[in-house]
Amino acid sequence: MSRKIGYGTTENSPVTFLASPLDNVERKTETVGYITDHLEAKIVDPTTGMVVPVGTSGEIMIRGYCVMLEYWDDKAKTDECITKDRWYKTGDIGRMDAYGYCRIDGRIKDMIIRGGENVYPAEIEQFLHTHPKVKEAQVVGVKDERMGEEICACIKLVDGADCTAEEIKAYCKGQISHFKIPRYILFVTSYPLTITGKIQKNKLREQVEKQLKE
């Protein structure tokens, strides 16, 4: 029996997008599917709140019967996450194609603003994972006086592999936009993790900035 692929949050009770593996095989892409019945979804620019064109990344917002009423005894947080029109701000970045299929690109809090350009780490990470010597890649933004933020890729290499920062940058050139090519490449053996094994990007960012200053 094939398993369904889905997307949702606790605040959305919890599934809002749903797809079967066959959907992604036919579409030759990785999506979380289409919005489920009796719900609404839109992708908006996280800075302006305006709906973005089809295929453009933005914040995923959900409205419908599944959206929670409020955070218990926390009006400020409720007002921050749910608009007056009952749209729930997921905090996730995604894009939707012309057929309503949604792809997840990452979290807003992880977004890097480099010289006025919005850069989503997940997109760069997914590309770096195609390099035969890269076992895992995590991308974070580090403070920069001129650009506001610069991109740093923290890479775990495949066991026994030998690689240089120049080799990674050369691999990126012509394959991803020039402003998305990491300025800094650090090779690591581990990442800071939560108790449940989730990578703590905020701590990784702190470690990287400290290391780059040394």
N, C-alpha and C positions, 0 to 999 in steps of 0.2 A: 504494500500500500504506500503510495507516495505521500510525502509530508507537505503541508502548506507552508508558505513563506509569508510572514506578516510583519506588521509594524504597529506599535501602539505605545501608550504610556499608562501608568497607574491612574493618572488623572482623567484618562479617556476610557476607562472601564473594560478592557484595556486595548482591544484591537480596532484599528481604524483603516489600515490598508491590508489587503490580502491577495496572495497570488499562489499559483501552483508552480512547481518546478518546470512544467511544460511551458508555461507562459514565458519564462526567461530563456528557455531553449529556442523557442520560436522567435523571440525578440532579439536574441544574441546580445543580451545585456543583463546586468544584475539590478533588478528592481524589487521593491517590496509589494508590488502589485497596484491595484486600483482601490479607490475609496469604497468602503462597504455601503450597503444600502441604507438610505435614510440619513446619511451624514453628508456634510459639506467639507471641502478642503480647498485651501488656496495657498499660493506661494507668494510671499511679499518681501520687498526690500526691508531688511531689518532696521535700516536707518530712517526710512521715510514712511514705511507702512503701506506703500503702494504695491499693487499686484504687479509682478514682473512678467515679461514675455515668456511664452512656452519655451522650455529648454534652458531657462536661466535659473541659476541657483538663488535661493532666498529662504526665509524662515517658513517652515510648515505651520499652518494654522488650521485648527479643526473646530467645527461647530455642529452641534446636534445633541440628541438625547443622551449620548454617552458621556458628555462633558460633565465633570463633577460640579456641584453647586459652589463649593468654596473650600479653602483650607480651614480646618477647625480652629476657631478663635484667632484667626490671623487675617484680618481684612486687608492689611497693607500688601501681603504677599498675594492674596487673591486678586486684588486690583492690578497688581503687577503682571499677572499671568492670564487674566481673563478680561477681555474688553467689555465695554458697556453693551455691545451687541452680541455678547456671549461667544466670541471667538477665543479659543484657547491657544495661547502662544506656546508651542512645544519647546522652543529653544533649539530645535534641530534644523539643520540646513539641508535642503533637498531641491530637486528639480523635477518637473512633471512634463511628460511628452504630450503630443497632440491627442493621444488616445487615453490620457488620464493615468498612465502608469508613472509611479513615483520612484525616484532613486535617492537614497540618502547620501549626503556628502560630508556630514560631520555635525559638530556642535557649534553654536554661535560663540560660546565662551572660548572656543579654541581658535576662532577666526583670527587671522593675522592681517593687519592693515599696513601694507608696505607702500609708502609713497602715494597714499590715496587709493591704492588698489586693494580690493578684498581678496585675500588668498585663503583657501580652505585646505588645511593640512591633509585631510583624508584623500584629496585628489592627488597630492604629491606622493603621499605614502603608497597609494595604490600603484602609481607608476614605478616608484622605486622597487616595489616588490617584484617587478618583472625582470630586474637585473639578476642574472644567474648567481652572483656572489652574495646577494642580500638575503638574509634569513628573515629579518624583521626591520622595519623602519618606523620611527616616530618623529614627527615634525612639529616644532614649536617656534613661536615668535620670540625674539629677544630684542631688548631695547636698543635703539639706534638714534643718535642725535640728528642725523641728516634725513633718514627715511622714516623715522618714527618707530618702525620695527623692521628687523631683518629676519630672514628664514634660516633656521638651523635644522639639519637632519641628523638625528641620532640613530646610527645604524649598527645592527648586529649582523656580523658576517656569517656565512655558512661555515661550519666547522672545517678548519684547515685552509680556508680561502685567504688570499692576500690581496688587498685592494687599497687604493689611494683616493684622497678627496678629488684629485684632478680627474681620475678615471670616472668617478660618479658624475661629476659636472659635465664631462664630455659626453657621457651617456644621455644626459638630460637635454643637451643642446640640440635644438631642432625638433625635439619630441614634445616638449612642453613649453609654454610661453616663457620668454626670457626672464620676466619678473618673478616667475615661480621657481626658478632654479635656485636651490639653497646657496646662500653665500657662505655658510659654515657647514662643514661636514665633520661630525665627530663619530668615531667608532667606539662602541660601548659593548660591555658584556652583560649588562643588566639594566633594568629600569626600576624606578621606585614604584611599588605596588601597594594597593590597599589589601586589607585582610582577605578579601574575596578574589584577589588576583587581578584587579583592574589597574591599568597604568594611571598613575597620578601625574597628569601633565603639568599641573601647577608646580609640583615639586621638581619635576624634570626641568622645567623652565628655569627655576631658581638655581639648580645645579649647573645648568649650561651657562647661565649668565656669570656665575661665580667663576667657572672654569675659564671662560673667555677673557675675564679680567686679569687672570693670573699671568 
